[in-house]
Amino acid sequence: MVLQQKATVTLWGWCDPQEKVKIRSSWDTTTYRTTGSWAAKWSIQIPTPAAGGPYTISIEGNNSIVLEDVMIGEVWVCSGQSNMEMNVNWGLPYQDEVAKATNTRIHFFQVPKTTSGYPQEDVKAKWVVCNPEDMKNFSAAGYFFGKKLEERLDVPIGLISSNWGGTPAETWTPAELVENDTTLKSAATKLKVANGWPVTPGFAYNAMIYPITNYAIAGTIWYQGESNVGTADSYTRLFTTMIGSWRKAWQKDFPFYFAQIAPFAGYGDNSSSAFLREAQTKTLALQKTGMVLTGDLVDNVNDIHPKMKKEVGERLADLVLAETYGQNNMDYKIPMYKDMKIEKGKIRVSFNNAEKGLVSKGPLTTFYIAGEDRNFVPANVKIEGSSVLVWSKNVPQPVAVRYGFQNSQLLNLYNKEGVPVNLFRTDDWPVQVSLNKK
């Protein structure tokens, strides 16, 4: 296994009532002692040193257990739905990476797909050292995230994969938090029952998250949202509730970083998923959260599973390296909409995190402009430093601009550091307003 470095970690298990339990580790000369409870359980907290290993941990009671190959380093949970679950065996183009995937400083813990109506104490999984065969079955985004952390931090990395394709965020959230919130409960009733995954609030959380909440972690990366596109108007509330519940269960305000869902033509209404991406962006108001974009990492807009998972994992790693580990790297901050000004029949849009200027990769065809009639039409765009000037001869008196606000629109406006500009809208009109494709 990998234990979180320089932390107080919990070791726990089952025993006879009142059984005396002793714990020793090879990194420490201390003998830790505890006594089994009336419920036939034991638990103890012990400190861990700085990164290193391998070590051993011996546990002695009425029997003896020795845990071997215990590494001390950084532990991250990788969770979400299919785009986090997606691995090389799904047809990803990483066979060259598979061949060189043996790494004794990266360890995997793969939580099996399981559901429960009640929080569970145990999960049937085990730690394995990174090897080509297990790498092929592990989250690709998670693996490349961990690989870059191991290279840059030079410490062992433990990756806990707990994901399930198709699952909405409700099933990863404690049921009572959904059921006791009128807005969230109403949205949950709109979820369509599926044959391949749970949609019931709490069912994945109880069986796939709760059992690991005693395990000390550095933080979480997350890639989910596709199954909540139909209820985008309540997703920010749901997502922040879910994050808060996980932090409460771990008793730690750990950093939570996530990937924005990618463009996909098959969502239905031509701008429905844009509102989900907007809802994800609003989640950044929650402390210790961060987001990476995937809107320029799509090989086929008709496939809900883009194959460029290495890039997604590495973007998440860059974010974590900067925000959590303090490595100076200014190339990760997303340019965000700042403000707009109307200038003689045109609208100037300015951005944060674009101080050195903006560049495009190809024609900027994903800008739309509208007047008071709220009819959005394709716009002309000119980059001017860290702002863009937007206009259309068909909208002589413009009032609003949208960028990247259709399901299948790719992002191709970047800051000079190479980070794509997030989608945005300058209006706050109802979600029902759609873009005119003509």
N, C-alpha and C positions, 0 to 999 in steps of 0.2 A: 504494500500500500504506500501511499504518500500522505503524510500528515502535515498540516499547516505549520510552517516554521514560526518560531518566536511567538507562540500562542499558548493559550491554555486549552488543551484538547480534552475531550471526553472519551473515555473508554467505558464500555458498558456490556452487559451480558445477562445471562440467566444462571441461576444457582439454586441450591436449597435455601429455605428460609434460615436466616442467621448463620449461613456459611461464612467462614472467614476467608477473605480473598486478599492475596498479596500480588503486587505488580512491581516488576523491575524492568528497567530498560538499559541497554548497553551504552547509552549516551549520558547516563546519570548513575550515581552511586546510591541514590535514595531508594528505600523500599517504601512503597505506598500501600496502605492498608485500608480496607473497607469491609463492611459486613452486609451480607445479603438481607434484603427486606422481607417482611411478611409475605410480599407478593412474589417472592422467589426471583428477585432481580438484584443486580448490583450495578453501581455506576461510580466512577471516580474521575476527577479532573487532574491532569498532570501537565507540567510545563514542557514545551519543546524548545530545543536550541535553534540556532541559525541553520540554514540549509546544509544538508550533508547526508551521509549514509553510504552503504546500507547498515542498518541497525537491527537489533532484535528486541522484542518485548516478551517477557515471560509472565504468565498469569497462573497463579497457583491457588487452588482451593482444595476440594476433595479430589480433584484431578489437576493435571498440568497441561497448559497450552503454550507453545512458543510460536510467536509470530516472527517470521524471518523476512529479509529483504525489505525492511521498513525504511523508506526514504523520508527525508524532511525537506519540504519545499513549499510550493504554492499550489493550492487546490482550487479548481474552478468547476462549477456546475454548468453544463451545456444543455439547454432545454428549449422546448418549443414544439412545433409540428413538423411537417414533412421536409421543409427546407433545412431544418437543423438535423433531422434524422438521416437525410440523404447521404449515402456513402458510395464508395467507389463501385460497389457491386450494382449500383443503379445505372451504370454505364458512363460514369464520369471519366474524363480523359487523363487519369493520373497513374497509369501503370508504371511510369518511370519513378514516380514517388513511392509506389508500393514496394518496388525492388529495394529501395534504400531506407525502408521504414523501421528497421531494427534500431531501437534506442532505449537503453536501459534506464534513462532518466525521464522517460515519459511513461506513465502508467494509466491504464484505462479501467474504469468501473462502469459497466453497462447495465443500467436498470431495465429489467424486462417489462414489457407492456402488461400491465396489471391494473385492475380496478378494484375499488372497495367503497362500500357505503359508509365506512367508518375508518378513522385514522389507524394505520397499521404500525407495528413496532419493528418489523423485520422485512427484509427484501432478499429474494433469492438471486444473489449476484456475487461476483468475486473480482478482486483486482487482478489484472494481468499486465505484464510488461509489454510495451509497444513492440509489435512484430508485424511483418507483412500481412499475415493472414487476419489477425485481429484488426489491423488498421483498415483493411478493406471493408470490414463490417461496422466500423465506428463512424460516427458523424464526421463527414469530410470537413465541414466548416470548423468543428471542434478540434479536429486533429491539426489542421494548419494553424489555427489559433494557438494551440499548445506548443506546436513546433517552433513558432516564432518566439513565444515567451521563453522557451527553454534556451534558444540560441542567444537571445538578447539579455536575459537575466542571469544565465549560467547557473541555474538551480534546477532540481528535479520538479517536474510538473505532474500533478494528479488531475485527471479529467474525469468527471462524473457525468455520463450521458444519460439524460432522462427525458425522452421525447417520444411523440406519437403523432404520426401523420394524420392530418384531418381534424385534430382536436381544437375546439375553440378555447379561449382563455378561461371561460367559465369552469371547465372541468379541472383546471389547474388552480382554482381558487376555492378556499373552504366554503362549503355549501351554505353555511349560515350567513356568510357575508353577502352572498348573492340573494338568498331567500329573504333576508331582512332589509333589503334595499329595494324600494319600489321600482326605481329605474332599471336596476340590474335584473331584477326578477322578471320584469316585463320583457326586456331584451332576450333573456334566456328562453322564454316561451316561443320565441321566433326561430330558434335553432332547429334545423331539420335533423331528425333521427337518422343515423347512418349505420350501415352494416359493418363498417371497418374500424370504427373508433367511438369512444364515448362522447356524449354531449352533456350528460348530467352534471350539474355543478358539484365540484369536489371529488369526483370519482377518480381522476388521475392524481390529484393532490394527495388524497388519502393513502394511495398505494405506492406512488412513485416519487413523492416529495417528502411527505411527513416522515417516513422511516429513516431518511438520511439527515434530518434536521439536527440531530445530536452531533453530527460530524462537522468539525470546524472547517470552514472554507474561507477563501479570499474574496470570492464574489461569484457572480453569475453572468453568463452570456445567453441571449435569448433570440430566437428567430421564429416568429409566429404572427398571425394576424389575418392570414388569408381566409380562414373560416369565420371571421367576424366582420367581413366586409359588409354584410347585410345589416349590421347593427353598428355601423361606424360612429353614429351620433352619441353612443354611450360607451365607446371603447376606452376613451381616456379615463373615465371613471372606473371602469372595470380593471384596466391595466394597472392603474395606481393602487387600487384596492388589492389586487393580486400581489404586487411587489411588496406592499406594506404587510400583508399577511405572511409572506415568506420571511421577511426581516424579523417580524415578531416571533415566528416559530424558531428561528435561529438565535433569537435574542441578540441580534447584531444588525446595525445599519450598514450592511455590506454594499459595495458598488454593484449596480445592475446595469448592464450594457446590452443593447439590442440592435438588431438589423431591421431596417425598414423593409416592408414587403416590396417585391419587385413588380414592374409593369407586367400585365397579363391581359390579353384581349378578351378572355372568356368570362369576365365577371358580370356581364349583363349590361346595365346602364353604363353609358360610355365614360362616366366619371366617378362611378361608385367607389372604386378602390382608392381614388385620390383622397377621399374624405377619411378613409382609414389611415392612410399615410399621414394626413394632417393630424389625426387624433394621436398617432404615435409621436409626432413632433411635439404636441402639447404636453406629452408625458415628461418631457425634459424639464418641466418646471419642478418636478420632484427631485429632491436632493440626491446626489450621488448616482445620477443616471446619465447615460450617454447613448448616442445613436450613430450608426453608420448607414450610408445610403447604398442601395443596390440598383438604383435606376439606370445606371450605365453599365451594369454587369449582366446583361441579358443577351443570350445568343439566339433566342427564338421567343417572340412575344406571344406565341400561341401555346407555349409550354409554361405551366405554372411552376415548374421546377427548373430554373436556370442552372446551367452546369458549372458556372464559374464560382465554385465554392472555395477554392483556394484564396481568391481575391477577397471574398467576404470574410473568411477567417483571419486573414492578414490585416484587413482594415480594423476588425475588432481588436486584434492584438496591438495595433498602433495606438488605438484609442486607450486601451488599458495601460500600455507602457507609459503613455503620457500622463493620464489622469490618475492612475492608481500608484504607479511606480516612479513617477516624477522624472522620467527620461525626457530631456528637452527635444521635442519634436513638434514643430509648428505645422507640419504637413497633414494634420488630421482634422483640423477644425472645419466644420461644414459652413460654407457661405450661406447665410440666412437672410431672408427679406428683412429690410430695415424700415424703409419708408418710401412714399411716393409723392411726386409733385406734378401737377398739371402745368404744362408749358406750351401754350399756343396750339392747342389741339393734339398735343402729344403728352404722354406720361413718362416721367423719369422715375425709374425704380432704383433704389440704392440698397446695398447689402452690407451686412457685417462680415468679418473674416475675409474681406476681399481688398484689403488696403493696397496691395501691389497691382491690382487690376484683374480683369476678367478676360477669358479667352473662350472661343467656341471650337468644338470639333464637328465641323459640318454646319449646314444651314440651321439657323435657329427657327425651326418651324413649329415649336411647341408653345409659343406665346400666343395668347388670345386677348382681345380687348373688347370692352363693351361700354355702351352709353347708359343713360337712365332707363332704357328699355330692357336692360339685362340680357341682351342678345349678344353672346360672345362670338366674335369672328376672328379668323387668323390675322395676325398682326405682323407688321414690319418691325424689325429690331435692329438697333445699332448699338454696339458696345462703345462706351465712352468712359475709360478708366475703370473705376469700381462701381459704375452704374450702367444701366441700359436705358435707351430711349425707345419707346414703344408707341406705334401709331398705326392707323388704317384710314384710307381715304373714305371708307364706308362708315366711319365713326368720327364725325367732325367734332363732337363734344364728348370725349371719353371720360369715364369715371372709375373704371376698374380694369385690372389686368390679372390674368392667371397664367401660370407657367407649369408645364408638366401635369396638367390636371385632367388628362384622359387616361383610361385604363392602360392603354398600350403605348403611351408616349415615353420614350427614353429620355434621360437627362443628358444633355450635351453642352451645357454651359458650366465652365469651371473657373475657379480662381487660378492665379498664376502658379500656385503650388500644386495644382493638379487635382484638387478636391472638387467634386461636382456640387453645383448649387442645388439646394433643396427645392422641391416644388413649393409653390406658394400661391396664394390669392390675396389681393388687396381688399376684397369685399368680404362681407359677412352675411351674404344672402343665403336663403334656405338651401339645404342640401339638394332639394329637388331640381334646382336650376342646373341645366346641362349645357354643354358646349356644342356649338353648331359646327358640324363637320364640313359644311359646304365652303 
